[in-house]
């Protein structure tokens, strides 16, 4: 019996060490990626310093590189996408967790998950052949003729631009925010809802209480969706217009950090050009890493507290 127990203990130790190695391997890969990008961007960092972040000129033929237009396009398109997606996502999450009958709930939950699994290039094709013509013929024409005196609605004739890319991103991140928000709402104990009804609360008042209790988790889901939007490449590249400029109009073409890397890396003509693209990748990695870390902490702060209750 003692020998059997000893063998079990040894096997447990071996298993724990193997899984620990796997976990450490993931951490090592992340740090290796950071190290390689930091090392390969040295030429650009030495040439431009902090001006690389704030310079808006991107002229590979003259070896002048500035990341500001790409930072602008990435941040603005992602924020607009979040503004569009958040109320829709919350509505879907509330309906699935609080209001939907079981049959509709299961079907709609499946469709939401399918929507999240669609490859981004399919969204890009849909954006080019359906959304961009609609934006050009209907949305841009209406807003330019009606609100053209506002800088954010003037110009733009192709249908490709910042707003089109933002709508595509909003569609792509809606399933993510909806699914996580639904799970956070479902994690709230049913006893709290029953207590609210016992005190005479209406259905909306009980839902509002659930939303207040889950606000950190919903915020985390939103930030996680924002992180997905910041790093999206193919769909955005196909519909944003890919022009390194900073314009106030939402209908004007723009550029994102992921898009410029995808478009120019294979055809980069010099070492400085490659180094500048790698530095943009390093900036993008840092932004998405920080945002996703914040999202995970916010979600855990809600689900962890609810589990302890």
C-alpha positions as CSV (number, residue, x, y, z in Angstrom):
1,X,0.0,0.0,0.0
2,X,2.8,2.4,0.8
3,X,4.5,1.6,-2.5
4,X,1.2,2.3,-4.4
5,X,0.8,5.6,-2.6
6,X,4.4,6.6,-3.3
7,X,3.9,5.8,-7.0
8,X,0.7,7.9,-7.1
9,X,2.5,10.8,-5.5
10,X,5.4,10.5,-8.0
11,X,2.9,10.4,-10.9
12,X,1.1,13.4,-9.6
13,X,4.4,15.3,-9.3
14,X,5.4,14.4,-12.8
15,X,2.0,15.5,-14.2
16,X,2.1,18.8,-12.3
17,X,5.6,19.5,-13.6
18,X,4.6,18.7,-17.2
19,X,1.6,21.0,-17.1
20,X,3.8,23.7,-15.4
21,X,6.3,23.4,-18.3
22,X,3.4,23.9,-20.8
23,X,2.2,27.0,-18.9
24,X,5.8,28.4,-18.7
25,X,6.2,27.7,-22.4
26,X,3.3,30.0,-23.3
27,X,4.8,32.8,-21.1
28,X,8.2,32.2,-22.8
29,X,6.6,32.5,-26.3
30,X,5.0,35.8,-25.4
31,X,8.2,37.3,-24.0
32,X,10.1,35.9,-27.1
33,X,7.7,37.7,-29.4
34,X,8.1,41.0,-27.5
35,X,11.9,40.6,-27.5
36,X,12.1,39.9,-31.2
37,X,9.9,42.9,-32.1
38,X,11.8,45.1,-29.8
39,X,15.2,44.0,-31.2
40,X,14.1,44.2,-34.8
41,X,12.6,47.7,-34.4
42,X,15.9,49.1,-33.0
43,X,16.8,50.8,-36.3
44,X,13.5,52.7,-36.4
45,X,13.7,53.6,-32.7
46,X,17.2,54.9,-33.1
47,X,16.3,56.9,-36.2
48,X,13.1,58.5,-35.0
49,X,12.8,58.1,-31.3
50,X,9.5,59.2,-29.7
51,X,8.8,61.3,-32.8
52,X,7.8,58.1,-34.5
53,X,4.6,58.0,-32.5
54,X,3.7,61.7,-33.1
55,X,4.8,62.2,-36.7
56,X,2.1,62.0,-39.4
57,X,4.3,61.6,-42.4
58,X,4.7,58.2,-43.9
59,X,6.8,58.3,-47.1
60,X,8.8,55.0,-47.6
61,X,10.5,56.4,-50.8
62,X,12.1,59.1,-48.7
63,X,12.6,56.9,-45.6
64,X,10.3,59.1,-43.5
65,X,8.1,57.2,-41.2
66,X,5.5,58.3,-38.7
67,X,2.9,56.2,-37.0
68,X,0.3,58.8,-36.0
69,X,-2.1,58.3,-39.0
70,X,-2.2,54.6,-38.2
71,X,-2.7,55.1,-34.5
72,X,-5.5,57.6,-35.3
73,X,-7.2,55.2,-37.7
74,X,-6.9,52.3,-35.3
75,X,-8.2,54.1,-32.2
76,X,-11.0,56.1,-33.9
77,X,-12.4,53.1,-35.9
78,X,-12.3,50.9,-32.8
79,X,-14.0,53.5,-30.6
80,X,-16.7,54.1,-33.2
81,X,-17.2,50.4,-33.5
82,X,-17.6,50.0,-29.7
83,X,-20.1,52.9,-29.6
84,X,-22.2,51.2,-32.2
85,X,-21.8,47.6,-30.9
86,X,-22.3,48.2,-27.2
87,X,-26.0,49.0,-27.0
88,X,-26.8,46.3,-29.5
89,X,-24.7,43.8,-27.6
90,X,-26.3,44.7,-24.2
91,X,-29.8,44.3,-25.8
92,X,-28.9,40.9,-27.1
93,X,-27.4,39.8,-23.7
94,X,-30.3,41.0,-21.7
95,X,-32.8,39.3,-24.0
96,X,-30.9,36.0,-23.9
97,X,-30.3,36.0,-20.1
98,X,-33.5,37.5,-18.8
99,X,-36.4,37.5,-21.4
100,X,-36.1,34.9,-24.1
101,X,-38.1,31.6,-24.0
102,X,-35.8,28.5,-24.0
103,X,-36.3,27.6,-27.7
104,X,-35.5,31.2,-28.9
105,X,-32.7,31.5,-26.4
106,X,-30.9,28.4,-27.6
107,X,-31.4,29.2,-31.3
108,X,-30.3,32.8,-30.9
109,X,-27.3,31.9,-28.7
110,X,-26.2,29.4,-31.4
111,X,-26.5,32.1,-34.1
112,X,-24.5,34.6,-32.0
113,X,-21.7,32.0,-31.7
114,X,-21.8,31.3,-35.4
115,X,-21.5,35.0,-36.1
116,X,-18.4,35.2,-34.0
117,X,-16.9,32.3,-35.9
118,X,-17.2,33.8,-39.4
119,X,-13.7,34.5,-40.8
120,X,-12.9,38.2,-41.0
121,X,-12.2,38.0,-44.8
122,X,-15.9,37.1,-45.3
123,X,-16.9,40.3,-43.5
124,X,-14.4,42.1,-45.8
125,X,-16.0,40.7,-48.9
126,X,-19.5,41.6,-47.6
127,X,-18.2,45.1,-46.8
128,X,-16.9,45.6,-50.3
129,X,-19.8,44.3,-52.3
130,X,-22.7,45.2,-50.0
131,X,-21.9,47.7,-47.3
132,X,-19.6,50.0,-49.3
133,X,-22.1,50.6,-52.2
134,X,-24.8,51.2,-49.7
135,X,-22.7,53.7,-47.8
136,X,-21.8,55.4,-51.1
137,X,-25.3,55.6,-52.6
138,X,-27.4,56.1,-49.5
139,X,-25.6,57.0,-46.2
140,X,-22.8,59.3,-47.6
141,X,-25.2,61.0,-50.0
142,X,-27.8,61.7,-47.3
143,X,-25.3,62.9,-44.6
144,X,-23.3,65.0,-47.1
145,X,-26.4,66.8,-48.5
146,X,-28.0,67.2,-45.0
147,X,-25.1,67.7,-42.6
148,X,-22.4,68.6,-45.0
149,X,-21.6,71.8,-43.1
150,X,-20.1,69.5,-40.4
151,X,-16.6,68.4,-41.1
152,X,-17.3,64.8,-40.0
153,X,-19.9,64.3,-42.7
154,X,-18.3,66.0,-45.7
155,X,-16.4,64.5,-48.7
156,X,-16.1,60.8,-49.4
157,X,-17.3,59.4,-52.7
158,X,-16.2,55.8,-52.8
159,X,-18.0,54.2,-49.9
160,X,-14.7,53.0,-48.5
161,X,-13.6,54.9,-45.4
162,X,-13.4,55.2,-41.6
163,X,-17.1,54.8,-40.9
164,X,-17.5,51.8,-43.2
165,X,-14.6,50.0,-41.4
166,X,-16.1,50.9,-38.0
167,X,-19.5,49.4,-39.0
168,X,-17.7,46.2,-40.1
169,X,-15.8,46.1,-36.8
170,X,-19.0,46.7,-34.8
171,X,-20.6,43.7,-36.5
172,X,-17.6,41.6,-35.7
173,X,-17.3,42.5,-32.0
174,X,-21.0,42.4,-31.2
175,X,-21.1,38.6,-30.7
176,X,-18.1,38.8,-28.4
177,X,-19.6,41.4,-26.1
178,X,-23.0,39.8,-26.2
179,X,-21.7,36.3,-25.3
180,X,-19.5,37.5,-22.4
181,X,-22.2,39.9,-21.1
182,X,-24.8,37.2,-21.2
183,X,-22.5,34.9,-19.2
184,X,-21.9,37.6,-16.7
185,X,-25.6,38.3,-16.2
186,X,-26.3,34.5,-15.9
187,X,-23.6,34.3,-13.2
188,X,-25.7,36.6,-10.9
189,X,-27.5,34.3,-8.4
190,X,-31.2,33.7,-9.1
191,X,-31.9,34.5,-5.5
192,X,-31.2,38.2,-6.1
193,X,-33.8,38.3,-8.8
194,X,-36.3,36.5,-6.7
195,X,-35.6,38.9,-3.8
196,X,-36.2,41.9,-6.1
197,X,-39.5,40.4,-7.3
198,X,-40.5,39.7,-3.6
199,X,-40.0,43.4,-2.8
200,X,-42.4,44.4,-5.6
201,X,-39.8,45.2,-8.3
202,X,-40.9,45.2,-11.9
203,X,-39.2,43.1,-14.6
204,X,-37.2,46.2,-15.8
205,X,-36.2,47.0,-12.2
206,X,-34.9,43.5,-11.6
207,X,-33.0,43.6,-14.9
208,X,-31.5,47.0,-13.9
209,X,-30.4,45.6,-10.7
210,X,-28.7,42.7,-12.5
211,X,-27.0,45.2,-14.8
212,X,-25.7,47.2,-11.9
213,X,-24.3,44.1,-10.2
214,X,-22.7,43.0,-13.5
215,X,-21.3,46.4,-14.6
216,X,-17.7,45.5,-14.1
217,X,-18.1,42.3,-16.2
218,X,-20.0,44.2,-18.9
219,X,-17.2,46.8,-18.9
220,X,-14.7,44.0,-19.2
221,X,-16.6,42.5,-22.1
222,X,-16.6,45.9,-23.8
223,X,-12.9,46.4,-23.4
224,X,-12.3,42.8,-24.7
225,X,-14.4,43.7,-27.8
226,X,-12.3,46.9,-28.1
227,X,-9.1,44.8,-28.0
228,X,-10.5,42.6,-30.8
229,X,-11.3,45.7,-32.9
230,X,-7.9,47.2,-32.4
231,X,-6.1,44.1,-33.8
232,X,-8.5,43.3,-36.7
233,X,-6.7,43.2,-40.0
234,X,-8.2,41.7,-43.2
235,X,-11.8,43.0,-43.0
236,X,-10.6,46.5,-42.1
237,X,-7.9,46.5,-44.8
238,X,-10.5,45.7,-47.4
239,X,-12.9,48.6,-46.6
240,X,-11.1,51.4,-44.8
241,X,-9.5,52.8,-48.0
242,X,-5.8,52.5,-46.8
243,X,-4.6,56.1,-47.0
244,X,-2.1,57.4,-44.4
245,X,-3.9,60.6,-43.5
246,X,-5.8,62.2,-40.6
247,X,-9.1,63.7,-41.7
248,X,-12.0,64.8,-39.6
249,X,-14.6,63.3,-42.0
250,X,-15.8,59.8,-41.2
251,X,-16.3,59.2,-44.9
252,X,-12.6,59.7,-45.8
253,X,-10.2,56.8,-46.2
254,X,-7.9,56.0,-43.3
255,X,-5.3,53.4,-42.3
256,X,-4.8,51.2,-39.2
257,X,-1.7,49.8,-37.7
258,X,-2.6,46.2,-38.6
259,X,-3.6,47.2,-42.1
260,X,-0.3,48.9,-43.0
261,X,1.7,45.9,-41.7
262,X,-0.4,43.5,-43.8
263,X,-0.1,45.7,-46.9
264,X,3.5,46.8,-46.9
265,X,5.6,44.2,-45.0
266,X,6.0,41.9,-47.9
267,X,7.0,44.7,-50.2
268,X,9.1,46.8,-47.8
269,X,12.1,48.1,-49.8
270,X,14.6,48.8,-47.1
271,X,15.8,47.8,-43.6
272,X,14.4,51.1,-42.1
273,X,11.0,50.5,-43.7
274,X,10.9,46.9,-42.3
275,X,12.0,48.2,-38.9
276,X,9.3,50.9,-38.8
277,X,6.6,48.3,-39.6
278,X,7.9,46.1,-36.8
279,X,7.8,49.0,-34.4
280,X,4.2,49.6,-35.4
281,X,3.6,46.0,-34.6
282,X,5.2,46.4,-31.3
283,X,3.0,49.4,-30.5
284,X,-0.1,47.4,-31.6
285,X,1.0,44.4,-29.4
286,X,1.4,46.7,-26.4
287,X,-2.0,48.3,-26.8
288,X,-3.9,45.1,-27.3
289,X,-2.0,43.3,-24.5
290,X,-2.9,46.1,-22.0
291,X,-6.5,46.3,-23.1
292,X,-7.1,42.5,-22.9
293,X,-5.4,42.4,-19.5
294,X,-7.7,45.1,-18.2
295,X,-10.7,43.3,-19.6
296,X,-9.8,40.0,-18.0
297,X,-9.3,41.7,-14.6
298,X,-12.6,43.4,-14.9
299,X,-14.5,40.2,-15.8
300,X,-12.8,38.3,-13.0
301,X,-13.6,41.0,-10.5
302,X,-17.3,40.4,-11.2
303,X,-17.5,36.6,-11.7
304,X,-15.0,36.0,-8.9
305,X,-17.1,38.0,-6.4
306,X,-20.3,36.3,-7.5
307,X,-18.8,32.8,-7.2
308,X,-17.6,33.6,-3.7
309,X,-21.2,34.6,-2.8
